[in-house]
Amino acid sequence: FRHLLLDLKVGLILHNFKFDYQFLYHNGVDLRHHDFRDTMLMHHLFNENLPHGLDAIITTRYNDSYKNTFWTTYKDFQDAPEAAQDEYAGNDVIYTLRLYHELKAELEEQGVPSELVKNVHKFASHLLNTEIEGVCIDLQQVKVSGLKALIKIDELETQMHATVSKEIARITEDLY
């Protein structure tokens, strides 16, 4: 299964890609460099005020409550028989693909530029990469910048004292 995912030559369509990518990454499958489309992100672009979970979208758009039925029947995914797991996962795949095509068309109808959709996905990918790899800080540069800031603060403080002293002298002179 792992090698199939790593050898993909097509983009992925997911709902909440961050969850899927992190789960797969922590299980040895790094898909961060694969092109993807996330129906959750697209749904945010479509209408930021709606609930964006796949369950809420499927229930609202398609009037299908298979997720609710599944989770009221089984406490845990592993508790469900294999046939029920397959049906649940299959429904997720079918609805996610259907939702992708519908949202793509609806965003185009709303006049949302396809470049914006692409850039939102790129940005989300970079944020995930930062979460996984962390941020590299040039500590030497931070120290140098801090010293430069301290020197500038000292210069400004000296100038402020001189300006205030001159102003006090002028006011005192005007009073007497």
N, C-alpha and C positions, 0 to 999 in steps of 0.2 A: 504493500500500500504506500509506504513511504517513498519508494523510488518512483511511483506513478506521479505523485504530487510534485516531486522535485524535477521531473522531466517534462512537466507541462509546457506546452508551446502556445497555449491560449491564455487569455486573461481569466481571472476568477470573478464570479459574481457571488457576493456574500451579503448577509445581513449582520451588521455589527462585526465588521472585519477584525477589529482590534481584539475582540474576545477569541475569535477563531485563530488568528495569527499567533497570539500569545500562547494559547493552548498547544498549538502545533509546535511552536518554537521550543517550548519547555519539554516537548516530547521528541525533540531531535529533528523536526522538519522546519527549516527556515525558508519561508515564502516571502520574506520582506521585499525581495527584488522582482517579484512577479507583478505584472499589471493586474489591477483589480478594480471592481466597481462595488460600492457598498450601498445597498438599498436604504440603510438607515441614514447615511449621510445625504443621499438623494431625497429622502423623505423630509429631512430637515430643510433642504432647499425648497422643496415643494410647499411645505407649510410648517413653519417653525413652532406653531402653537398646538399642533396635534401630538398625541402620544406616539412615540417612535419605535416601541417594541414590536417585534414581529407578531406577537400574539394580538396586541391591540389593533394593528393594521389589518391582519387577516380577519379578525372578528368584525371590524367595521366595514372594510371594503368588500369582503367576500361572504360575510355572514356565516363563517365556519368556525366553530368552537372546538375543533379537534384537540387543540392544546389544552384547553380547560378540562375537557373530558379525560385526556391522558393523565394529567396531573392530579385530578381528583381520584382517579383509579389507582395510580401508582405513586408511592412516596419518592421513589428514586428511579432513574432511567434503567438501571441494572435490574430493578425489581420486575420490570415488564418482560413478558415473553419476547423472544426474538422477532416474531411476526409483528407484534405491536411496536417494537422499536423501529423496525424497518418501515412500517407504515407512517409512523410519526416523522422519521427522518426524511422519507420520501415526500411527504406533504410539505415539509420545510423547504426542500429543494424546489419542488414544483411551484410553490407560492413565491419563493424568492425570485426565481427566474421570471415568473409572470409579472411580479411587482416591478422588477427591473425594467422590462419592456414598457409597461404602462407608465412608470415614472419618467422614463427617458422621453416618451412622447409628450407627457403632460408638461414636463419642464420646457421642452421645445415650444409647446403651445403658449406657455406663459412668457416666452421670450427670454428664458434664462440661457445665456450663452454656453455652448458645449465646452468652451475653454474654461469657464468658471467651474463647471462640474469636474473637469479634468484636474484643475488646480486645487480644488478642495480635496480631492483624493490624494494628490501628491503631498499636500500639506499634512493631511492626516497620516500618511505613510511616514513622513519625516518626524512627526511627533512621536509615533510609535517607535521608530528607530532610536530616538533620543531616550525614550523610556527604557528601552532594552539595553542600550549601550552606555547611557549616561552622557554627561557633558565633559569635554576635555577643557580644562582651564590652564592657561599659561600663567602660572603663579608668579614667575619673574616679572611678566608684563603687568600683572595686577599690583605687585609691590612698587614697580617704577611709577605707574600711574598714581598710586597712593602718595608716594613721595612728592611727585610733581604737584598734586592737589594740595598737600600740606604747605609746600613752598608758596604756592599762589595764595593760599589762605593767609599766611604770615604777611605777604606783601600787601594784600588788601586790608588786613587788620592795621598795619602800619599807616597806610594811606587814610583809612577811616579815622584813626586817632589824630592824625595831622589835620584832616579836614574839620573834625569836631573841635579841636583846639583853636584853629583859626576862627571858626564861627563863634565860639565862646568869647574869644578876644575881641572880635568885631562887635558883638552884642554888648559886652562890658564897656567898650570904648564909647559906643553910642549912648549908653545910659549915663556916663559920667562926663 
